[in-house]
Amino acid sequence: MLFNSIDFAIFLPIIFILYWFVTSKNLRLQNLLIVIASYTFYGWWDWRFLSLIIFSTIVDFFVGQGLKRHSNETKRKLLLWTSILVNIGFLGVFKYYNFFLDNFVSAFTFFGKGIQANSLNIILPVGISFYTFQTLSYSIDVYRRKMEPTNDFIAFAAFVSFFPQLVAGPIERATNLIPQFRHKRKFDYDKATDGVRQILWGLFKKMVIADNCAEFANEIFNNSAELSGSTLVLGGLFFAFQIYGDFSGYSDIAIGTSRLFGFNLMRNFAFPYFSRDIAEFWRRWHISLSTWFRDYLYIPLGGSRGGTWMKIRNTFIIFIVSGFWHGASWTFIIWGALNAIYFLPLMLTNNNRNNLETVAQGKDLPSIRELVQMLLTFGLTFFAWIFFRADNIGHAFQYISGIFQDPESFINLSIYGQYKTIIVFLFIFICIEWIGRENQYAIEKIGSSWAKPARWIFYFLIALTTLLYSGQQQEFIYFQF
Amino acid sequence: MRKFIVQITILSILVLVAFALILSRANGYTDPFYIRFTTPKQQNLILGTSRAAQGVQPEVLKNAFNRNFNNYSFTIAHSPFGATYLESIKNKLDHDQKDGIFIITVDPWSISSTTLSPNDSLNFRELELCLSNTPKVDRDPNYTYLLRNLKGKYRELVIRKKAGLYLHNDGWLEISINMDSAIAEKRIAERVEMYRTTNLPYYQFSSLRLEYLQKTIEFLNQHGNVYLVRLPLHPDMMDIDNLLMPDFNEKIEQLAPQTKGYYDMTIFNDEFSYTDGNHLYKESGKIVTNKIAKWIKEI
């Protein structure tokens, strides 16, 4: 079920009413409702893959119970590896099997030993990369004795499958979310209205910004060989905003929906395109995944302790694995490696924690220096996104070389005319994001000091604009990861 | 809780009402199909693909027969003969009518399909299009149609633009286009080439579609008289039609006895002007419609 669908617009109020009016007196019943709602939400896409979630839930629940019972380190390690192998095994089979097989065959062919292997026609289950990482965090945290395993299977199943963030995150930590399932939730008016506001902004980002950018980005990337340099730059720009609007929009809707049910999810995006260097960008982009890799991969590998080579190795590992997490393709691996190359100079010169505060905090406009830093950082991410979006590495290089082949096209203003509506929307969007950049999401505080009618008109206009100016409905990009 | 629900409900209603009001601005300029889903059930119909949609003018028939006609023709993608089109025709027809005039225009494309197996009706592409997803065809405004078929284009209803394409209330799709001979010839050459390279290799005769043409005739016979017409088209396009189905006329003539007659107007191909080789220009469409009216009267 898509957040931006009529199905979800009907589903959400029904679950909301059942949750607060029918099951609110019984915590277990309320959690059971969440599990049923979540399985319905997921099964709407393909009910067959529910079995993976259920299996993963059962395995990790019993791994947790086992870790509680055993103090013997060998047995505990065995239990942890059971959880890791099951979850990573699912990912391996469903997401990476064909990739490894194809590359294996290519490698043998390259060395003159042609072999034949049958690739499988495997459907990638939606959200598998998200919920497997979420349940893994539980097993690892219990193993590390960071948290007590839960004895409540329903609460645990609700944690694994919680529908607002099941298919595209934020990837929640067991330490944050499971305790919320174990305590009675109370309806909080301020929290609920804040949730609706965040949903509204998320829908605007998804339906107006991302879906409209997607139409042009797809058209330009699909026909890149025939287009001018300036159009290719616009294509890259549209994709940069498509992926941001799409994914951060999804996160906003997920967080807002959770708030309607009394839950607090972690923040996933913090205005990443206003970053002044790549390190700051990665503290602000897909925060739940970055911190997951930091806590469960980077730090166990030694982190930034040790010598220079250790730091370089760990940085490359974490970025390349992050790229590979996004998809079984060399384009994602190059994207990850590029970001590692961007990041390394900052880390090796100890400048990776220079920009911890929001840019131009308390001011209306950035300084010239900050503006240049932001544009440079955006330029770097823009360049890396080309690899992320391209069909293959050859396509990415062809796209990049195409940008530089026709410099006169950049001063041909007629090229921009056909994109004027979306360019105007992007300008308005960037302005609103800039104004709200010190908050959790852009419109969190905008209008809070206005008279009620003015505030209502503002929300009314955002909602109406979202309906009227929505692009062709597209699946969320991150569903495929 | 109560305050929250009341506020959300009010805001939602306000937004939905405003949205519905804007949707209700849809008109003949909105797209080439919408208006056909907004008019009342009809007693006399013109059926077929886009050749009929642009080429047969109900106003001319109204003057000739002193009764209203409605052009319920779409495109080769939307309205080839099949279960979808027949169902929609049934929905559009006033079932009390017993002496209607039904002009079914036929061409090779309307009894062909693009599926690998030509009778694979589960994968006919019209299943994904408006005739399939709009069961109510006489609602004004038709929100079902607008919500299911105009996604991503609602902005065009905010600021209405006049275009070269206008769908009249009687279902005739009027195309206003530059008909300077050099420009028209270029357009015709491009369209013919497009049909040759993009359509011809993928279309093949479907016996199921022919069967549905027969079922359509049988159904309409219960409500009046059926007339089969093959509209004129540019000679270069005719060549492609012949390549697709050299025995088209023989196929149709087998069905003709169940109708009042079959009028093959492709013998007049050279007499008319075409917007793109496939469709009659409006002036020619008027003459062709008059010829059809005369033919019907003579039968």
Interface residues (C-beta under 8 A of the other chain):
Chain A: I6 W20 F187 Y189 A192 T193 V196 D211 E215 T421 W456 Y459 F460 A463 L464 L467 L468 Y469 S470 G471 Q472 Q473
Chain B: M1 K3 F4 Q7 I8 L11 L14 V15 A18 F19 I22 L147 K151 G152 Y154 R155 L157 V158
